[in-house]
Amino acid sequence: MDSNASLPAVSPSVPNLVAQAWRLAAKTALPAAPWLALLALAGGFYKWALSTGIGGTMLTLAALVLLFLAGVQASLMIYRAMIPGAKGAFMALMHMNLAIYLAFFFISFFIFFFVGVFGVVMLQLSGLVDLAAEGADQQIQPALSAIMTTPYGWALALVYATGLGGLAFLALRLLLTGAATVKTGHVMVFRTWRWTKGDVLRFGMASLVTHVLPFLVGYALNFGLVQVMGQGEVSLFVTGMTGLALQAPFILAGHGLSVAALEATHPAVDVA
């Protein structure tokens, strides 16, 4: 059990969380640079393998595994630089990431399966396309665009937004898992769930500055590079690298928010 489960700290303010997250990001930028560079190289290799198809499925899978392992190692070194006396090791953090990815995969599958079924129902009810008619598959995309300005489209958009909101809620409830895993040396996934109770809105507002904004800026910059460099093999590799390199602020500040939130809400965490 958690030895201090009954002694959480006072919930932090959003400005304090954001300020601490970016302070930690700035503090660890230099020690994290080699690992982020390795991650960027793995990203370039994966994009090249996926886009060109050279080497087939096996090479693409190998590149994906390499990208995942590089990401875990980079994350571990970032957390260690942010958390004095961290006990976490590579395997614990890898297991935690795999558990979360699997959880999101299955939950996302069921959410978007339902959204897809609901979309089919809305299309049929709208009368814009007869899904049982011959050639209906070619009319689905235009019909989807057409119904978005109707009540059927509004209902579909609401269901879709609710699904995305549920995934965002889950992500925020699991915000502390990485920092807690590295700090304690134990695989922490849903064991941190109760620690974030009542703080989802606060964490969500902070994440707009530590996650959403830097991610969008990095994505926009890399999108511009892709338009300039084209889709040649060298360009694919380079823009795969820059796609992750430009996300360094997002990665560092995201880790920083996890650590800041853990220290603010559960500073003396210790797992027996």
Buried (B, 14 or more C-beta within 10 A) or exposed (E): EBEEBEEBEEEBEBEEBBBBBBBBBEBBBEEBEEBBBBBBBBBBBBBBBBBBEEEEEEBBBBBBEBBBBBBBBBBBBBBBBBBEEBBBEEEBBBBBBBBBEEBBEEBBEEBBEEBEEBBEBBBBEBEBBEEEEEEBEEBBEEBBEBBEEEEBBEBBEEBBEEBEEEBEEBBBBBBBBBBBBBBBBBBBBEBBBEBBEEBBEBBBBBBEBBBEBBBEBBBEBBEEBBEEBEEEEEBBBBBBBBBBBBBBBBBBBBBBBBBBBBBBBBEEBEBE
